[in-house]
Amino acid sequence: MSLDHPLNDLSHVVSADRAHVWHHLSQHKQYETTDPRVFVEGKGMRLWDATGREYLDGVSGGVWTVNVGYGRTSIADAIRDQLVKLNYYAGAAGTVPGALFAERLIQKMPGMARVYYSNSGSEANEKVYKMVRQIAARHHGGRKWKILYRDRDYHGTTLGTLATSGQDQRAMQYGPYPDGFVRVPHCLEYRAQWEVENYGERAADAIEEVILREGPDSVGAIVLEPVTAGGGVITPPEGYWPRVQEICRKYDILLHIDEVVCGLGRTGTWFGYQHYGIEPDFVTMAKGVASGYAAISCTVTTERVFEMFKDDAADPMGYFRDISTFGGCTAGPVAALENMRIIEDEGLLENTAAMGARVLANLRALQEKHSVIGNVRGKGLFCGAELVADRATKEPLDERKVQAVVADCLAQGVIIGATNRSLPGFNNTLCLSPALIATSDDIDRITDAIDGALSRVVG
Ligand SMILES: Cc1ncc(COP(=O)(O)O)c(C=O)c1O
């Protein structure tokens, strides 16, 4: 790049951003008096902004995406080599990286068989909803068209996926929504909805109650996050998943696991569902599949589901008549192949399990010190601390204070997250999702920042 290239003038970049970019999930009034933060460079878990300031990124690119860390030249090289050979062909044909990544992925997912490519988590989930609807139309005489989703879970930003938003603040003001999407209760035991000993089974039984109320004949599928991410880091209580699986089998309901956050290593196994012995019919994934080096999402199904779309070759309407233009980009699968190689060769699943245990231990130690930490939860490198104004009543901490904790960490050069515009009254959980390459020092620095922030903000 020549020295007078406009990209070298960062003050111009910041003012161009301020003048023309509409940032996601942002109230822009603030940028009338302050500059938006513009990131310029990343290496490992470190980021630098346009003012030259360094940050330790505890959230893998803001929304839990850059699993193998920034600055991976081997992924960039693989993408570049592929792009000059063949950048694109629509998904009606195959490409070399598309075929090879599908094969590698299926090797990590016993019981699964087919990969459908698109390019965002929302889109991957919408594909499932369309498949379920088409199965209902073709195989159940129009019945079994309803899809269940869970309170506090999130599945995307499109109108279809927002119809399955268990986070009311994400969906408010964007309706009306399509019919046939029905909510089931969440399974967060800390916010218990039933006074029972076997909470996991009871929370799963609540799904059965909804199925019986709606009529089992009308319900085709249920979509669930293996560990609820943005809805407050909810790890399932003991006994929950076996019972969910049992209920799905009992009523012939297809089980769709949304691995958009947990997918590819985040929880210390390739997929979150693999901790719980779940046998899904659909698995969707996006963020960590190529760590944000290229856009890619996958809708993965079993051969049984796939067969339902090719059982009548004489029916011109009988196959999955869906298209995703950018599902044919080769950058996604070639980046995903290299991303997977890195996770394997660098032992990042093992590191995630070890570092995740360290995050939880550190947060639990902070809980001893700060009564504002009501509950600590997590799996692998997706962890959270729910903040409360009063431990006894569990009254959530005012979300302005929660955001002040996040801002204090940022001022210390450490980026953490918190549930944000998701759950009315319950945007009170700090979220940590460092890259899978995190070291003990990185983890300690993040939790030390939280320690300092809690002392200053809450006292
Ligand atoms: C669990 C889950 N599913 C789906 C999505 C939507 O993914 P995307 O933003 O790529 O459309 C998200 C995004 O945060 C998510 O957390």
The ligand as an SDF file (V2000), in Angstrom:
LIG
                    3D

 16 16  0  0  0  0  0  0  0  0999 V2000
  -26.9220  -19.1640   19.2160 C   0  0  0  0  0  0  0  0  0  0  0  0
  -26.9420  -18.2550   18.0240 C   0  0  0  0  0  0  0  0  0  0  0  0
  -27.5780  -18.6550   16.9120 N   0  0  0  0  0  0  0  0  0  0  0  0
  -27.6240  -17.8920   15.8020 C   0  0  0  0  0  0  0  0  0  0  0  0
  -27.0220  -16.6530   15.7610 C   0  0  0  0  0  0  0  0  0  0  0  0
  -27.1090  -15.8120   14.5170 C   0  0  0  0  0  0  0  0  0  0  0  0
  -25.9160  -15.8280   13.8230 O   0  0  0  0  0  0  0  0  0  0  0  0
  -25.5950  -14.6920   12.7320 P   0  0  0  0  0  0  0  0  0  0  0  0
  -25.4190  -13.3870   13.4690 O   0  0  0  0  0  0  0  0  0  0  0  0
  -24.3430  -15.1870   12.0770 O   0  0  0  0  0  0  0  0  0  0  0  0
  -26.7190  -14.6550   11.7860 O   0  0  0  0  0  0  0  0  0  0  0  0
  -26.3170  -16.1940   16.8970 C   0  0  0  0  0  0  0  0  0  0  0  0
  -25.6460  -14.8830   16.8850 C   0  0  0  0  0  0  0  0  0  0  0  0
  -25.1720  -14.3740   17.8710 O   0  0  0  0  0  0  0  0  0  0  0  0
  -26.3020  -17.0000   18.0630 C   0  0  0  0  0  0  0  0  0  0  0  0
  -25.6990  -16.5880   19.1890 O   0  0  0  0  0  0  0  0  0  0  0  0
  1  2  1  0
  2  3  1  0
  2 15  2  0
  3  4  2  0
  4  5  1  0
  5  6  1  0
  5 12  2  0
  6  7  1  0
  7  8  1  0
  8  9  2  0
  8 10  1  0
  8 11  1  0
 12 13  1  0
 12 15  1  0
 13 14  2  0
 15 16  1  0
M  END
$$$$
